[in-house]
Amino acid sequence: MPLHTDTLRTARLDLLPLRVEHAEELAAVLADPELHTFTGGAPGTPESLRSRHERLVAGSPDPAVLWCNWVLRLRGAEDGGRDTGDEGRLVGTVQATVTAGTAEVAWVVGTRWQGRGFASEAARELVARLGGEPGVRTVVAHVHPDHRASAAVAAAAGLAPTGVIHEGEVRWQRPVRA
């Protein structure tokens, strides 16, 4: 099964392939303007996210580029999670854009669910999975130099800063194949 259509699982999360129907719930999860402090922009409305999701689900118009997008769903206490009342809810997203041997990854977790390790858990699973994909030799992420939490997620996923600055962000990377 192609990577972008697989459901991935971690100890506490299901990484579900993005669907257009996720837009409304994700708009609420990602509504905090603080999430855009380092990346710019503003929270999307349910309508704008729906339109964006339609484009993402349709896939890249370039056949040499694969768009992989997942929503993070918190599993219930019966699956080993702590009962927080949030079970079954979406808490964020992870994504990978795969092209020419490189997978560029990114993540975001709603403010309410930050500080619990969800982004690190999801990013570790994603990077591990990408390491097993044919043709992927390097995983990269771009992190704002002042965004300590995102740098910690990149490090937890096995990426290391390179010192290369691209559009104001530090390139982190991890080779997964020679």
C-alpha positions as CSV (number, residue, x, y, z in Angstrom):
1,M,0.0,0.0,0.0
2,P,1.4,3.5,-0.8
3,L,2.8,5.4,2.1
4,H,0.3,8.3,1.8
5,T,-2.7,6.0,2.2
6,D,-1.4,4.0,5.2
7,T,-2.7,4.6,8.7
8,L,0.3,4.7,11.0
9,R,0.1,3.9,14.8
10,T,2.1,5.0,17.8
11,A,1.7,4.2,21.4
12,R,-1.0,6.9,21.8
13,L,-1.9,8.1,18.3
14,D,-3.4,7.0,15.1
15,L,-1.9,8.9,12.1
16,L,-4.8,8.8,9.7
17,P,-4.5,9.8,6.0
18,L,-5.9,13.3,5.6
19,R,-9.4,13.6,4.3
20,V,-11.5,16.6,3.3
21,E,-13.9,15.8,6.1
22,H,-11.1,16.5,8.7
23,A,-11.2,20.3,7.9
24,E,-13.8,21.4,10.4
25,E,-12.3,19.6,13.4
26,L,-8.8,20.6,12.4
27,A,-9.8,24.3,12.0
28,A,-10.8,24.2,15.7
29,V,-7.6,22.3,16.7
30,L,-5.4,24.8,14.9
31,A,-7.3,28.0,15.6
32,D,-4.8,29.5,18.0
33,P,-2.8,32.4,16.3
34,E,0.2,31.4,18.5
35,L,0.7,28.4,16.2
36,H,1.8,30.8,13.5
37,T,4.3,32.7,15.5
38,F,7.3,31.1,13.7
39,T,5.7,30.1,10.5
40,G,3.6,33.2,9.6
41,G,0.1,33.3,8.4
42,A,-3.1,32.9,10.3
43,P,-5.4,30.1,11.4
44,G,-7.5,28.8,8.6
45,T,-11.3,28.8,8.6
46,P,-13.1,25.5,8.1
47,E,-13.9,26.6,4.5
48,S,-10.2,27.5,3.7
49,L,-9.0,24.2,5.2
50,R,-11.6,22.2,3.3
51,S,-10.3,23.8,0.0
52,R,-6.7,23.2,1.0
53,H,-7.5,19.6,1.9
54,E,-9.2,19.0,-1.4
55,R,-6.0,20.1,-3.1
56,L,-3.8,18.0,-0.9
57,V,-6.0,14.9,-1.2
58,A,-6.0,15.2,-5.0
59,G,-2.2,14.9,-4.8
60,S,0.7,16.9,-6.4
61,P,0.2,17.9,-10.0
62,D,3.9,16.9,-10.5
63,P,4.1,13.1,-10.7
64,A,7.7,13.3,-9.3
65,V,6.3,14.7,-6.0
66,L,4.4,12.8,-3.5
67,W,2.3,14.6,-0.9
68,C,1.7,12.6,2.3
69,N,-0.5,14.2,5.0
70,W,-1.9,12.7,8.2
71,V,-4.1,13.9,11.0
72,L,-3.2,12.8,14.5
73,R,-6.0,11.2,16.4
74,L,-5.6,10.5,20.1
75,R,-6.5,6.9,20.9
76,G,-8.6,6.1,24.0
77,A,-7.5,4.9,27.4
78,E,-8.4,1.3,26.3
79,D,-5.4,1.5,23.9
80,G,-3.0,2.4,26.7
81,G,-3.5,6.2,26.7
82,R,-4.4,8.3,29.7
83,D,-8.1,9.1,30.0
84,T,-8.2,12.9,29.4
85,G,-11.6,13.2,27.8
86,D,-9.9,13.9,24.5
87,E,-9.9,10.3,23.2
88,G,-10.8,10.1,19.6
89,R,-10.2,13.7,18.9
90,L,-7.8,15.2,16.4
91,V,-4.8,16.9,18.0
92,G,-2.6,17.9,15.0
93,T,-1.0,16.9,11.8
94,V,2.2,15.6,10.3
95,Q,3.2,15.7,6.6
96,A,6.0,14.7,4.2
97,T,6.7,15.9,0.7
98,V,8.7,13.3,-1.1
99,T,10.8,14.2,-4.1
100,A,14.1,13.2,-5.7
101,G,15.2,11.0,-2.7
102,T,14.3,13.6,-0.1
103,A,11.4,13.6,2.3
104,E,10.7,17.0,3.8
105,V,8.6,16.7,7.0
106,A,6.6,19.0,9.1
107,W,4.3,18.8,12.1
108,V,1.9,20.9,14.1
109,V,0.0,20.1,17.3
110,G,-2.8,22.2,18.6
111,T,-1.9,24.4,21.6
112,R,-4.2,22.6,24.0
113,W,-2.3,19.3,23.4
114,Q,1.3,20.7,23.3
115,G,3.8,19.6,25.9
116,R,2.7,16.0,26.0
117,G,5.1,14.6,23.4
118,F,2.5,14.0,20.7
119,A,4.5,15.9,18.0
120,S,7.7,13.9,18.8
121,E,5.8,10.6,18.9
122,A,4.2,11.3,15.5
123,A,7.4,12.6,13.9
124,R,9.5,9.6,15.1
125,E,6.9,7.2,13.6
126,L,6.8,9.2,10.3
127,V,10.6,9.4,10.0
128,A,11.0,5.7,10.8
129,R,8.4,4.8,8.1
130,L,10.1,7.1,5.6
131,G,13.3,5.3,6.3
132,G,11.8,2.1,4.9
133,E,10.4,3.7,1.7
134,P,12.2,2.9,-1.5
135,G,14.0,5.9,-3.0
136,V,14.0,8.0,0.2
137,R,17.6,8.7,1.2
138,T,17.3,11.8,3.4
139,V,14.6,13.2,5.7
140,V,14.7,17.0,6.2
141,A,12.8,19.5,8.2
142,H,13.1,23.3,8.4
143,V,12.8,24.8,11.9
144,H,12.9,28.5,12.9
145,P,16.0,29.1,15.0
146,D,14.0,30.4,17.9
147,H,11.4,27.6,17.9
148,R,12.9,25.4,20.7
149,A,9.9,23.0,20.9
150,S,10.1,22.3,17.1
151,A,13.8,21.8,17.3
152,A,13.2,19.3,20.1
153,V,10.8,17.4,17.9
154,A,13.3,17.3,15.1
155,A,16.0,16.0,17.4
156,A,13.6,13.4,18.9
157,A,13.0,12.2,15.3
158,G,16.7,11.7,14.8
159,L,17.3,14.8,12.7
160,A,20.3,17.0,13.3
161,P,20.8,20.7,12.5
162,T,23.0,21.3,9.5
163,G,23.8,25.0,9.9
164,V,22.2,25.7,6.5
165,I,19.6,28.5,6.7
166,H,16.8,28.4,4.2
167,E,14.2,31.2,4.2
168,G,15.2,32.1,7.8
169,E,14.9,28.5,9.1
170,V,17.6,25.9,10.0
171,R,17.7,22.8,7.8
172,W,17.7,19.7,10.0
173,Q,18.3,16.3,8.3
174,R,18.9,12.6,8.7
175,P,20.2,10.3,6.2
176,V,18.2,7.1,6.0
177,R,20.1,5.3,3.2
178,A,23.4,5.7,1.5
